[in-house]
Amino acid sequence: MSSNLTASAISGFMDLKDKIVLAHKGYFGSECRNLFRENSKEVIKISTTKDYISIIELDIYCYHGTAIQYHFALKIPREFSALKNKYFVSSLQEILEIITQNKAVFLDIKDTNITKEDILGAFHGKNFREVILGNKSVSFLKRFNEMPKEFAKCINGNIFCGFYDLSKLRNNNYKYLEVVFPFQIKTRMKEEVEESGMEFRCAGLFFLSKKSYWNRINRYDIKHISSDFL
């Protein structure tokens, strides 16, 4: 287990051995949610130093008059300069500067105005271990076909996760499939995802407690976990 893991995560049912931890919204654990804004430079600067964190997740939107911009809560399009001054948000480029390149970066793309060119421009000259592009829509993610080899796709958790043609997804550079509801976590589904050559992920949005989340993680031997339950 990592030497710099928060003390609250060291317990009998939370074993991080062989786990791949995603810093959800940039957070390195549940307790820091009370100390930092989600997706903020301040929390990501700490998360990137944690050796148990493998992937830094960012929620991104696009704003008028700029290329791709980093975002933390607002959904109404506005001039980025006004948002920056009022809410202290940062551009994606600014955030990427503080993430160490041994990490993978997960972009949870919230805005369908974001283009392939926006993404490639933001990552120009960067050399992260992997860049994962996530969204709930397969049709939207088609625009990110034929990306450089360090880019991969993730179908984000939704009610239809059990109905995708997994081999077709894999052939279109999907590396990850995420489920979001506890009832979707089944041995057969996990095995089918892994047999297709993809990796099975579990978001923690609908779990009521750390214990219920980790019971599922341990029971089904799920490797990818969220920092929400550390």
N, C-alpha and C positions, 0 to 999 in steps of 0.2 A: 504494500500500500504506500502511496505517496507520502513523503516526509513533510510536505507543506499543505496537506489537506486540512481543512478546518476541523477543529475538535468535535464539533457537533455531528460530523459525518462519520466518525469512527464509532461504530457500534456493530453488534453481532449480525444484523440483517443487511447492513450496507457495506458490502465488500466490493471495492473497486478493482480488484485484481482482474486483469484482462478486459476491463470495461473501456468503452470509448465515450468520454464525457463531452457533451455539448453544452457550452455556456449559453443558455437560453436568454435571449435579449441582452447578452453580454455578461450576465451575472455568473459569478463563480460559486454561488451557493445560495440557499434560501434566506439566510440571515442578512445578507448584504442588500437585499431588496429594500430594507428600511433605511439604508444609508446612502444609496446612490439612485440616480435616475436610470431607467432602463436604457440600454444601448448608448450610454454616455461615455465620453472619452475617459472619464475618471474611473469607472468600473472596468472598462475594457483594458485600461493600462495595467490594472491589477490582475485581471483574469489571464492575460497573456503571459504572466510570470508563473502561473500555477502549473506545475508539471503534470497534474492529473487532468487538466483541461486539454483536450485534443482539438476541439472545433469551437471557433467563436462564431456565434450566430448574430446577424444584424437584420433588422427590418428596414427595408428601403422603399422610398418613394421618389418621384421625379417632380421637380418644381420649375415654374416658369423662369425663363431667362438663363437657365444654367443647364449643365448636363445632369448626370445622376446625383441625387443628394441624399444624405443620410437623414433619417427621420426617427422620432421616438414615440409620438402619440397622435399628432394631428393628422387628419385625413383631408382637410379642405385645402385645395391648391392655393398657395400664396407665393409672393416673391420670397425667395430664400433669404435674401438679406434682412427682410423684416423678421422672419422666423429666427434667424441667427441672433439678432439683437434682443429679441423679446424672450426667447426660450433657451438660448445658449446651445442650440443644436450645431452640429458640425457636418461638413460634407463627408461623403464616403471616402474621398481621397485623404482627408485629414485623419479619419479613423484608421484607414489602412496603414498609415505611416507609423502607428504605434503598436500594431499587431506584429509579433515576431514571425518570421517567415517559416518557422518550423511548425506553425499551426495551420490547420485547414480553416477556411472561411466559408461559412454558410450564409448565403443571401436569401432571406425570405422575402421574395419580391411581392410587394403589396400593390403595386401600381402597374397597370397594363400599358401605360405610356412608355415604360422603360424598354429600350431597344438593345439589340445585340451590340450595336456600336457604342452605346452608353457603357455597357459592361466592359467591353474590351478596352475602351479608353480609360476607365477607372483603374484597371489592373495592368495597364501598360508599364513595363519595367519592373513589375512585381514578380516574386518567385515563391509564392506560398505552396505548401505541400499539396494542397488541393483547393479548388474553388467549387462549391456546391451551389447550384441554382435551384431553388425550391418554389413551388407554387402548387395550388390544387388543380390547375387546369392543364391537361395534356396538350390541348390545342394552343394555349398560350405559350407553353414551353417549346413548341415547334420552332419558334423564331430563334432559338438558341442551338439549333442544329449546326453541325460542322464547326464547333468551337475548338480551340487548342486543346491538346491532350490533358492538361491539368484541370480542365473543367468537366464536371459531371452534373447530372440532374437528379432531383429527388421529387417524387410525387408526394406532396404534403398530405397529411391525414385528412380524410373525408369519409363520408358515409359509403362511398362506392369503392373503397380500397380492395374489397374482395372480388371485384368483377373485372379487373384489368387483365389484358393479355400480357402476361409477364415477359414472355419471350420477345414480343414486339417492343415493349418498353426497353428491355435490355439492349436490343438492337439499335435503339435510338438514343443510346448513351445515358440511360437511367441506371444509376448505380444503387439508389436507395428507394425503398418504399416505406412510408411512415403510416402507422395507424394512430388514431386519436382516441377511439373509444375502447374501454376495457374489454367489452364483449368481442372485439375484433381480434384479440390476442388468443390465437389458437395454434396448437401444435401443427396442424395440417397447413395452415396459411403460412406460418413461419418457414416450414420445410419447403413449400412450393416457391416462396420468394428466394430462399437460399439455393435451391436447385436450379433456378433460372439464372444464377450468377449475380443476383442482387443482394443487398444487405437489408435486414429487417430493423426498422426503428420504431420506437414507441414514444410518442409525445405524452406529456403528463397532465393535459388540461382537465380531464374529467375524473381524476383520482382524488379521493377525499382526504387521503393522508399519506404520509411517507411510507407507513407500514403497508398499506394496501398496494401502493405502487411497487415497492420492493418485493412484496410477495409474488407479484406477477413477473417481475424481472428475474427473480431467482427460480421460480417454478418453470419458466420457459427458457431459461438460460439466454436471455436477451443481452447482447453485447453493448448496444447503443443506449445510453441513458441521458437524462436531462439533469442539469444542475439545479432545477427547481426542487429536487428531492434530496439534496445534500445538506 
